[in-house]
Amino acid sequence: MALFEPTATTKVLNSDGTKNGKLERPKFVLCMSFNSRGELITGDSDGNLIVWSSKEPRMVFLHKKLNDTGIFTINVNDDCLIYAGKSGKIVELDSTYQSTGRSFELGENCGGCRCILYLNNNMLIVGTKKNSLYQVNLGEFNFFKCLISSHCDEIWGLSQGNNPSSFLTCANDGHLSLWDSMSFSQVWSVGLQEKLHCVDSHPSLDLAAVGFCKPKWIVFDLIEKKPVFVQSEGSEQIEVIKYSPNGCYLAAGSRDNSIYVYRVSDNGLKYSRIGKCSAHSSFLTHLDWSNSSEFIMSNSGDYEILFWRADTCRQVLDVSVIRDITWASRTCVLSMETLGIWDNGMDGTDINGCCEAKNSDLLVSVDDFGKVNLFKYPCASLKADRKVFAGHSSHVTNCRFISNETRLITTGGNDMGVFQWEILND
């Protein structure tokens, strides 16, 4: 406790202008930096700025309650210091730790500041709690621009976009985002106010179907950037949603153990329910369409693999029919062609997704261990050879090939990351 008690030589300044030196021990020290004299500067959860001696453990300067929301980040440049807190206000101090009069406040939608870097005397790079980077000018022309923006909650929805180099993501933060893989940038992001879980783009129209973390899905116009159709269905969240290859059907798999199949008409603006596929005894996890748009393959939480006729919603039990079906995609983690992605000791939740690159006979799976696994397709033998790639710091939620299968996109859970991988011939 004595460490946080000002001494007789400590210069004390209160935010109200008084010099009362009594200090309650802060709960957390949130950030630190060194000045040119080698002194340590810390910011804490009570909003105190403290300068510590470079020679002994004592306070040289104490500015109490400098920020009401705590000091989250500090950066020193020559004789100046900048700090920011949860509110998003950035303030510059001079060498005596008095305000220079220069400050900038990011909007509430940007999120609180988590780190700041001086580029030069006027220009800053600011990282926020909403996983975005901003360039901020503190000089004569006060302005800021977004350099990088991303999701700020778990990302589960991933799909090809409306051109070969673009892709869509949606997340529990309620945002649907379109990305350009060539420029490594977010084209736009739209907040839909509620948690999102899955997305799929129409094969020929500038539309995407988006499933929510509730019994609701919408059709979203990618040009106008607005919903054009809304449907409430089932009693649980929409776990997976997919258009058929010909664009004439849409299948929505729910956590209520059912697949709801719709006929698509009027240029993707009208959806008429054909029926409900009900034979699973657990929630839906993945589904794929056949090339002919006649059949659906589905996986469930209790490791079932079932097959359906789309136009009747009846289960297909004839093995001779199932054997001859060719599939337009391979995202079902349970199938004869994906047996080899499972290791001994895994349970059914360890692998979150997979996808196939048809042109190069590759299969990728992503798992709860932060790994991206590359196999030859089909992968029907146990303990199949693989190449394992790391990068994510948390469970990997989804994967898709884009750009004519020359790029792979993977999305993260707790790390909220969107990773792009290039496919190289080995």
Order of alpha helices (4+ residues) and beta strands (2+ residues): beta-beta-beta-beta-beta-beta-beta-beta-beta-beta-beta-beta-beta-beta-beta-beta-beta-beta-beta-beta-beta-beta-beta-beta-beta-beta-beta-beta-beta-alpha-beta-beta-beta-beta-beta-beta-beta
